[in-house]
Amino acid sequence: MRADQNLSLQELADKSGMNRGYISQIELGKRKPSFEAVETIAGALGAKIYIQLEAPEAPSVASPRNKKPVSIASRFWKQ
């Protein structure tokens, strides 16, 4: 996005109030920015951030394979 707007690293740093070296490291994949940093940089670029939140998957209850259901009564009464 920075390149699309013909902004230099220094210009983006000035607009965002962030360190030029830090922004460079983010662009190169050497640093992982915090959400606040992403928000700040996006704001300086005039971009909006959309977040998609997903619920964690519910644990599945797997039934034992190749086992027949056994009633509780059959454990106590042998025929």
Secondary structure, 3 states (H helix, E strand, C coil): CCCCCCCCHHHHHHHHCCCHHHHHHHHCCCCCCCHHHHHHHHHHHCCCCCCCCCCCCCCCCCCCCCCCCCCHHHHHCCC
